[in-house]
Amino acid sequence: MLHFEPKNISVPELHKLLLGGVAPRPIALVSTLSKDGIPNLSPFSFFNAFGANPPIIAFSPARRGKDASLKDTYNNLTDTKECVVQSVTYSMVEQISLASSEFSSNVDEFIKSGLTPIKSNLVKPFRVKESPFQMECKLLEMKNYGEKGGSANLAVCEVIKLHIKKEVMKDGNIEPNLIDLVSRMSANYYCRANGESIFVVEKPGSNVGVGFDNIPEFIKKSDIFSANDLAKFAGISSIPTIEEVLKFKTKIEKEHYNIKLTLEKDFFEYQNLNDYKSMLIISLKLLKTNKDDKKYLEYSAKCALQNNDKEFAWKTALLQENIS
Ligand SMILES: Cc1cc2nc3c(=O)[nH]c(=O)nc-3n(C[C@H](O)[C@H](O)[C@H](O)COP(=O)(O)O)c2cc1C
C-alpha cells in the first residue's frame, strides 16, 4: 500500500487521489440564476442525496484551486437560495463538460452549452430539458470549510419538486439502462452506467446469513469460488442438512433422467447456457468415472450462485463431501 497524510502532500495531488478513490461519483448539473437574472449551469460531482424525509441533497461548489475565488454557482446560490439539480445522461455528457468552462459570470451558460432552459414550477432557475431527472431545490445551508484553493463549500438543499421523464421508468423504478446515467472518475475518466456494468446484488433484507465462519473449509479453499461467491454462500440463513442434500440429489436425477450427455464439452455447453441444473446432472455422471474430480460440482454451484440460487448452490457444493 501507499500511505499519505493530507498535510504532507500538495492540494492538487490530494484532490487527484480523492477523485480517483471516491468514484464513480454522480454528477449534479446545477442551474442557478444570478441576482441580476443571468442563468448559470455547471456540473458538480462532489454530490449525493442524503435522505428522503425531508429529501436532502448536497454538492460542493468548492473554491477555485488557482486563486481560491468563489464560483458563480456558489455566489448565485447564496444570493438567491434556489437551484435546480439534474442528473446527467450519456447523451448530454459533452455539453455538461462544455458548461464547466470558466465562462464569465455575465454569460448565459445555457446558450454556451446548447442545453435547453425550461421554466420551473416552484423556483426561478430554469430546468434543463435534456435531463430526464430534475430536482427543484431550496438552499438550506451553505457550509464553508476553509478559504484556500480547493476548500469545500457544502451546499445542502431540500428538494421541493421532482420532474422525471416517463420513459425512464419501469415497474415504479428508474430503470438504469433506460436512464443511461454517467458518473465521474479520476482525471478525465467518466463511467457510463449501462449494459454489462449494471448488475444485481440481492439485499440481505431481514435474512441473517450464517457468515463466512460457518462455511466449511473445503468450500473456502476451493480455487473455483471467488470471495463474492463465498459471500453469497455466507448469506444463506441455514446450511442444508446431509439428509436434505441427498434428497436433493435423488430429486434432480429423477427430474433430469433424460440427459444422457456425459462429456466435459457438454458440461461447458450447459454452462454457457447458465443451465446449472443440467450441469449438475453431467457432473454426477462424470463423477462416476472419476470420483476425485469434484470441480464440476463446484462449477455447477458457482453457476447457481451467479443465478442467485443459493439453496441449489449449497446443496451442490455439499454433495462433494456426501457422495460415495
Ligand atoms: C463532471 C464535472 C464535475 C465537476 N465537479 C466539481 C465539483 O464537485 N466541485 C467543483 O467545485 N467543481 C467541479 N467541477 C468544475 C466546475 O464545473 C467548474 O469550476 C465550473 O466552471 C464552475 O462554474 P461556475 O463558476 O459557473 O459555478 C466539475 C467539472 C466537471 C466537468
The ligand as an ORCA input file, in Angstrom:
! r2SCAN-3c Opt
* xyz 0 1
  C     -18.004     16.388    -14.443
  C     -17.507     17.577    -13.669
  C     -17.609     17.571    -12.293
  C     -17.173     18.681    -11.544
  N     -17.331     18.653    -10.199
  C     -16.995     19.737     -9.470
  C     -17.225     19.765     -8.058
  O     -17.716     18.816     -7.457
  N     -16.899     20.888     -7.399
  C     -16.375     21.981     -8.014
  O     -16.119     22.987     -7.367
  N     -16.150     21.983     -9.346
  C     -16.459     20.903    -10.090
  N     -16.258     20.901    -11.444
  C     -15.770     22.120    -12.075
  C     -16.892     23.151    -12.240
  O     -17.916     22.640    -13.040
  C     -16.312     24.411    -12.891
  O     -15.402     25.007    -11.995
  C     -17.344     25.419    -13.334
  O     -16.728     26.351    -14.150
  C     -17.969     26.159    -12.196
  O     -18.824     27.063    -12.808
  P     -19.437     28.350    -12.160
  O     -18.296     29.297    -11.815
  O     -20.304     28.830    -13.259
  O     -20.200     27.927    -10.950
  C     -16.621     19.804    -12.204
  C     -16.482     19.782    -13.589
  C     -16.907     18.678    -14.322
  C     -16.759     18.665    -15.801
*
